[in-house]
């Protein structure tokens, strides 16, 4: 199949425009209170601020920053050097990254798809993707990792064809940055190693493994230094992690459910969705077999690119399912799987083009088929546009998400804390929210895993100990306020509409309490 370079100025201008629209969508969605903030976001922001202050990588509670790699807070701290506060920096960084994702996705489509119309429609599907937009309005690491994954695939396909050392080094650097952005970036290393070692059939086996080992060594070195630092600080490689509460079967079902909702309305049943996913998987497998067969005959960049995409999707998905089954993590959702969204859409679109060619009704020449396909795509994109428009409107009215929502920004309890500083140590079921919205440092209230006795031993006996409790922030792994009141002696300081402040009365001679 002829390779389409997509170098026409009009096509490139169209992709630039789509990218700029993507930037505008994120900036508009975060215009009310700024970028969305979750507990993870607070850790990234606090680490960036700590780095700027010269204290190194520390979380908002003073603990070492180890549960995440350092690239994102480092980037935010670098922006801080030119006067951009890390919280504002996260908003602008992710806005422009989303725009670059749209643009580079277009390059990905154009390298393999002959029909420019089909490639542009594919780029539109990325621009109007709720999973990508939803993570891009939050101060999260997924957008930059997704962009790095796209650049990795583009570079990998070129290296597999040209086999030059500068490309190998560039590929390893991109993979290393991916690992420094998210620990799951190890899937980039695995993908690259597998393809370099086993797909270059015309290169002697010994030489292939030399390339693969050199790539892997360079790619994994920076994050290895980071996890050694983590171990020296905490005796853990990536922070303390509990066993998973989800089974392998559950994680497979959750993965299929997410993939289903990328293509079908949420209202449709899981059974119908699984049928759709089965069709998608069948298309992907057919593409992989087709590409693998062609690799032994003619190694074009387009074919290598398709093979690289299919391998990464498989490696990444299996890694997420396996890791979510072994260690505790959030339930598999859009956020965990969003780095493969662009690649899944890429495989679907080249599957459509391959199917049309196989049926001898090519989209590039058959006007009727082209019009029918464009019509169907338009209906699908209109549905996506309606979802995006609704959500963008919601975000502009109530905030982008997490602690950047009206319920938190207009909190009477937060306003009370700002007006009435507490002279002592603060514990809370939302210490991250207190830090990011007021700048006040607080610690997490006692949790069930470590127990109330350990909290009693670690709390301050010299200062006052306050508990700031938010009614709208349930965390099941923490003791509830009523449970704490039954075990400890408290004095009410203030009761407000969304929570309360309590002073813990401590008798130094008393024995540590026990949970009932």
C-alpha positions in Angstrom: 0.0 0.0 0.0 1.5 3.4 -0.9 2.5 5.5 2.0 0.7 8.8 2.4 3.0 11.5 3.8 0.2 14.1 4.1 2.6 16.9 3.4 0.2 19.2 1.5 0.1 22.7 3.1 -3.7 22.7 3.3 -3.7 19.4 5.3 -1.1 20.6 7.7 -2.9 24.0 8.2 -6.1 22.1 8.9 -4.3 20.0 11.6 -2.8 23.2 13.1 -6.2 24.8 13.3 -7.6 21.6 15.0 -4.8 21.7 17.5 -5.4 25.4 18.3 -9.1 24.6 18.8 -8.0 21.9 21.2 -6.0 24.4 23.2 -8.9 26.8 23.3 -11.3 24.1 24.5 -9.1 23.3 27.5 -8.5 27.0 28.4 -12.3 27.7 28.1 -13.1 24.6 30.3 -10.7 25.8 33.0 -11.6 29.5 32.8 -13.7 29.7 36.0 -11.4 28.4 38.8 -8.4 27.2 36.8 -7.3 23.6 36.1 -9.1 20.8 37.8 -7.4 19.5 41.0 -7.6 16.0 42.5 -5.5 14.6 45.5 -2.9 13.5 42.9 -2.8 17.0 41.5 -2.2 18.5 44.9 0.9 16.2 45.3 2.2 17.3 41.9 1.7 21.0 42.6 3.2 20.8 46.1 6.2 18.9 44.8 6.8 21.6 42.2 6.5 24.4 44.8 8.8 22.5 47.2 11.3 22.2 44.4 11.1 25.9 43.6 11.7 26.7 47.3 14.9 24.6 47.3 13.5 21.8 49.5 13.5 19.1 47.0 10.6 16.8 46.0 8.2 17.0 49.0 4.5 16.6 49.2 2.2 19.1 50.9 2.3 17.2 54.2 6.1 17.2 54.2 6.5 13.6 53.2 8.8 12.6 50.3 7.3 12.6 46.8 7.8 8.9 45.8 4.4 7.6 44.5 4.9 9.3 41.2 7.9 10.0 38.9 9.4 13.5 38.9 8.9 14.9 35.3 5.6 16.7 35.7 6.4 18.6 38.9 9.9 19.4 37.5 8.3 20.9 34.4 5.9 22.9 36.5 8.8 24.1 38.7 10.7 25.1 35.6 7.8 27.3 34.6 7.9 28.8 38.1 11.4 30.0 37.4 9.9 32.4 34.8 7.2 33.6 37.1 4.4 31.1 36.3 2.9 29.7 39.5 2.8 25.8 39.2 -1.0 25.7 39.5 -1.4 28.1 36.6 1.4 26.3 34.8 -0.5 23.0 34.9 -3.4 24.7 33.2 -1.4 26.1 30.3 0.9 23.1 29.9 -2.0 20.6 29.6 -3.9 23.0 27.3 -1.0 23.2 24.8 -0.3 19.5 25.2 -3.9 18.6 24.3 -3.4 20.8 21.2 -0.2 18.9 20.3 -2.0 15.6 20.8 -4.5 16.6 18.2 -1.8 17.8 15.8 0.5 14.8 16.2 -2.4 12.4 16.0 -3.1 13.9 12.6 0.5 13.1 11.6 0.0 9.6 12.8 -3.1 9.2 10.7 -1.6 10.7 7.6 1.4 8.4 7.7 -0.7 5.3 7.2 -4.1 6.4 5.8 -4.2 7.1 2.1 -7.5 9.1 2.3 -6.8 12.6 3.6 -10.5 13.0 4.4 -10.4 9.9 6.5 -7.2 11.1 8.2 -8.8 14.5 9.0 -11.9 12.8 10.3 -9.7 10.7 12.6 -8.1 13.9 13.9 -11.5 15.3 14.6 -12.3 12.2 16.6 -9.3 13.0 18.8 -10.3 16.7 19.2 -13.8 15.7 20.2 -12.8 12.8 22.5 -14.3 13.2 26.0 -11.7 10.9 27.6 -8.7 13.0 26.4 -10.4 16.3 27.1 -11.5 15.2 30.6 -7.9 14.4 31.6 -6.5 17.5 29.9 -8.5 19.9 32.1 -7.1 18.3 35.2 -3.6 18.8 36.7 -2.8 15.2 35.8 0.2 13.4 34.1 -1.8 11.5 31.5 -1.9 14.2 28.7 1.9 14.6 28.6 2.4 10.8 28.7 -0.1 10.4 25.9 1.9 12.9 23.8 5.1 11.2 24.6 3.6 7.8 23.5 2.5 9.3 20.2 6.0 10.7 19.6 7.5 7.4 20.6 5.4 5.5 18.0 6.3 8.0 15.3 10.0 7.7 16.1 9.9 3.9 16.6 8.4 3.3 13.1 11.2 5.4 11.6 13.9 3.6 13.5 12.6 0.2 12.5 12.9 1.2 8.8 16.1 3.3 8.9 18.0 1.7 11.8 20.2 4.8 12.5 21.9 5.4 15.9 20.6 9.0 16.3 17.0 7.7 15.9 17.7 4.9 18.5 19.0 7.5 20.9 16.0 9.8 20.4 13.7 6.8 20.8 15.3 5.9 24.1 15.1 9.5 25.4 11.4 9.7 24.6 10.9 6.3 26.4 12.9 7.6 29.4 10.8 10.7 29.6 7.7 8.6 29.5 9.0 6.6 32.5 9.8 9.8 34.3 6.2 11.0 33.6 4.4 7.9 34.8 5.7 4.6 36.1 3.5 2.8 33.5 5.9 4.3 31.0 7.8 1.0 31.4 5.4 -0.2 28.7 7.2 2.0 26.2 10.4 0.3 27.1 8.8 -3.1 26.7 7.2 -2.2 23.4 10.4 -0.8 21.9 12.5 -3.8 23.1 10.0 -6.4 21.7 9.8 -4.7 18.3 13.5 -3.9 18.0 14.5 -7.5 19.0 11.9 -9.5 17.0 10.5 -7.4 14.1 13.5 -6.4 12.1 13.7 -9.8 10.3 16.4 -8.6 7.8 18.8 -7.6 10.6 21.0 -10.3 12.1 19.6 -11.5 15.5 22.8 -10.5 17.4 22.6 -6.9 16.0 18.9 -6.6 16.8 19.6 -7.5 20.5 22.4 -5.0 20.6 20.0 -2.3 19.5 17.4 -3.5 21.9 19.7 -3.7 24.9 21.1 -0.3 24.1 17.6 1.2 23.8 16.4 -0.4 27.0 19.5 0.6 29.0 19.3 4.2 28.1 15.5 4.3 28.5 15.3 2.8 31.9 18.4 4.5 33.5 16.8 7.8 34.6 13.8 6.2 36.3 16.1 3.6 37.9 18.0 6.4 39.6 14.7 7.8 40.8 13.4 4.6 42.3 16.8 4.0 44.0 16.3 7.5 45.6 12.8 6.4 46.7 14.2 3.3 48.3 16.8 5.2 50.2 14.1 7.5 51.6 11.2 5.2 52.2 12.5 1.6 51.8 10.0 1.3 48.9 10.6 1.7 45.2 7.4 3.6 44.3 5.8 4.3 47.7 3.7 2.1 50.0 1.0 0.2 48.0 -1.7 -2.1 49.3 -2.9 -5.3 47.6 -5.6 -4.8 45.0 -9.3 -5.2 45.9 -10.2 -6.1 42.3 -9.9 -9.5 40.7 -8.4 -10.2 37.3 -11.9 -10.9 36.0 -13.3 -7.6 37.3 -10.4 -5.7 35.8 -11.0 -7.3 32.4 -14.7 -6.4 32.5 -13.9 -2.8 33.6 -11.4 -2.5 30.6 -14.0 -3.8 28.2 -16.6 -1.4 29.7 -14.3 1.6 29.1 -13.5 0.6 25.5 -17.2 0.1 24.9 -18.1 3.6 26.1 -15.5 5.1 23.7 -17.6 4.1 20.8 -21.2 3.7 22.1 -23.5 5.8 24.2 -23.3 5.2 28.0 -27.0 4.3 28.0 -26.5 1.1 25.9 -26.2 -2.1 27.8 -22.9 -3.8 28.5 -23.9 -6.8 26.4 -24.4 -4.7 23.3 -21.2 -2.9 24.1 -19.3 -6.2 24.3 -20.5 -7.1 20.9 -19.1 -3.8 19.6 -15.9 -4.3 21.4 -15.6 -7.8 19.9 -15.9 -6.4 16.5 -13.2 -3.8 17.3 -10.9 -6.5 18.6 -11.5 -8.5 15.5 -10.5 -5.6 13.3 -7.4 -4.9 15.4 -6.3 -8.5 15.2 -6.9 -8.6 11.5 -4.7 -5.5 11.1 -1.9 -6.9 13.3 -1.8 -10.1 11.2 -1.9 -8.1 8.0 0.9 -5.8 9.1 3.0 -8.6 10.5 2.8 -10.4 7.1 3.8 -7.3 5.3 6.7 -6.6 7.5 8.6 -9.5 6.1 8.0 -8.2 2.6 8.4 -4.4 2.6 9.2 -2.4 5.7 7.5 0.9 5.1 7.1 3.5 7.8 3.3 3.2 7.6 3.3 -0.5 8.1 5.9 -0.3 10.9 3.8 2.4 12.5 0.6 0.2 12.5 2.6 -2.7 14.0 4.1 -0.4 16.7 0.7 0.9 17.6 -0.9 -2.5 17.8 2.0 -3.8 20.0 1.8 -0.8 22.4 -1.9 -1.1 22.8 -1.6 -4.7 23.7 1.4 -4.3 26.0 -0.1 -1.2 27.8 -3.6 -2.8 28.3 -2.2 -6.1 29.6 0.1 -4.2 32.0 -2.7 -2.0 33.4 -4.9 -5.0 33.9 -2.1 -7.0 35.6 -0.9 -4.2 37.8 -4.4 -3.2 38.8 -5.0 -6.9 39.9 -1.8 -7.0 42.0 -1.6 -3.6 43.8 -4.3 -1.2 44.9 -5.2 1.4 42.4 -8.3 3.3 41.2 -10.8 1.2 39.3 -9.8 0.9 35.7 -11.4 3.9 34.0 -10.9 6.4 31.2 -8.0 8.0 33.1 -6.0 4.8 33.2 -6.7 3.8 29.6 -6.7 7.2 27.9 -3.0 6.9 26.7 -4.2 4.2 24.2 -7.2 6.2 23.0 -5.5 7.8 20.1 -4.0 4.4 19.0 -7.3 2.6 19.3 -8.9 5.2 17.0 -5.9 4.9 14.7 -6.3 1.2 14.4 -10.1 1.5 13.8 -9.7 4.0 11.0 -7.0 2.0 9.2 -9.2 -1.0 9.7 -12.0 0.8 8.0 -9.8 1.8 5.1 -8.3 -1.7 4.8 -11.8 -3.2 4.8 -12.9 -0.8 2.0 -9.9 -1.8 -0.1 -10.5 -5.5 0.6 -14.1 -5.1 -0.5 -12.8 -3.3 -3.6 -14.7 -0.1 -2.8 -11.7 2.2 -1.9 -12.7 5.4 -0.1 -10.1 7.4 -2.2 -11.9 6.7 -5.5 -15.5 5.6 -4.9 -17.5 8.8 -4.5 -20.7 7.1 -3.3 -18.9 5.0 -0.6 -16.9 8.1 0.4 -20.1 10.1 0.9 -21.8 7.3 2.8 -18.8 6.9 5.1 -18.4 10.7 5.6 -22.1 10.8 6.5 -21.8 8.1 9.1 -18.7 9.7 10.6 -20.5 13.0 10.7 -23.3 11.6 12.7 -20.8 10.0 15.2 -18.8 13.2 15.4 -22.0 15.3 16.0 -22.8 13.0 18.9 -19.3 13.6 20.2 -19.6 17.3 19.7 -22.8 17.4 21.6 -21.1 15.6 24.6 -18.1 17.9 24.5 -20.3 21.0 24.2 -22.4 20.0 27.2 -19.4 19.2 29.4 -17.5 22.4 28.4 -20.5 24.4 29.3 -20.8 22.6 32.7 -17.1 23.2 33.4 -17.3 26.9 32.6 -20.3 27.2 35.0 -19.2 25.1 37.9 -15.5 24.5 37.6 -13.2 22.0 35.8 -13.4 19.3 38.5 -12.2 18.1 41.9 -11.2 21.0 44.2 -11.8 23.5 41.4 -15.5 23.3 41.7 -18.0 25.6 43.2 -18.7 23.3 46.2 -15.0 23.6 47.2 -14.2 27.2 46.1 -17.3 28.6 47.9 -16.8 26.4 51.0 -17.8 28.2 54.2 -15.4 26.0 56.1 -12.4 27.0 53.8 -13.3 30.6 54.2 -13.5 30.2 58.0 -10.0 28.7 58.1 -8.6 31.6 56.1 -10.1 34.2 58.5 -9.4 32.3 61.7 -5.8 30.7 61.6 -5.5 27.7 63.9 -2.5 27.7 66.3 -1.5 24.1 66.1 -1.4 20.9 64.1 -4.3 20.3 61.8 -5.7 16.9 60.8 -8.4 16.5 58.2 -10.2 14.2 55.9 -9.2 16.6 53.1 -5.7 18.0 53.9 -4.9 18.2 50.2 -7.9 20.5 49.6 -6.9 22.7 52.6 -3.4 23.0 51.2 -4.3 23.8 47.6 -7.1 26.2 48.4 -5.7 28.0 51.5 -2.0 27.3 51.6 -2.4 25.9 55.1 -0.5 22.6 55.8 -2.6 19.8 57.3 -2.2 16.0 57.8 -4.5 13.2 57.0 -6.8 12.1 59.8 -6.4 8.6 61.2 -7.0 5.7 58.8 -8.3 2.2 59.4 -5.2 0.5 58.1 -2.7 2.0 60.5 -5.1 2.3 63.4 -5.9 4.9 66.0 -3.1 3.8 68.3 -0.4 4.7 65.8 -2.0 8.1 65.2 -2.0 8.7 69.0 1.7 7.9 69.2 2.6 10.2 66.2 0.5 13.3 67.0 1.9 16.4 68.7 1.7 16.6 72.5 3.2 20.1 72.6 0.8 21.9 70.2 -3.0 22.0 69.9 -4.4 19.3 67.6 -7.3 20.3 65.5 -9.6 18.2 63.3 -11.1 19.9 60.3 -13.9 17.7 58.9 -15.6 18.2 55.6 -19.0 16.6 55.1 -18.7 16.4 51.3 -15.5 14.4 51.2 -16.1 10.8 52.3 -13.0 8.6 52.3 -13.9 5.1 53.4 -10.4 4.2 54.4 -10.5 6.9 57.1 -12.3 6.7 60.4 -15.5 8.8 60.3 -15.8 11.7 62.6 -18.5 10.0 64.7 -16.1 7.1 65.2 -13.3 9.4 66.2 -15.6 11.2 68.7 -16.4 7.8 70.3 -12.7 7.1 70.8 -11.2 10.5 71.5 -12.2 13.6 73.5 -13.1 16.6 71.3 -14.3 20.2 71.9 -16.3 21.9 69.1 -14.6 25.0 67.8 -16.9 25.9 64.9 -19.8 24.2 63.1 -20.5 25.3 59.6 -22.8 24.3 56.7 -20.3 22.0 55.1 -18.3 20.7 58.1 -16.8 21.5 61.5 -13.6 22.2 63.4 -12.8 20.3 66.6 -10.0 20.7 69.2 -8.6 17.3 70.4 -8.3 17.3 74.1 -5.2 15.3 75.1 -4.3 13.9 78.5 -0.6 13.0 78.3 -1.1 10.4 81.1 -4.0 8.6 79.3 -3.5 5.3 77.6 -3.7 5.2 73.7 -7.3 4.6 72.7 -8.4 1.5 70.8 -10.9 1.3 67.9 -14.2 -0.2 68.9 
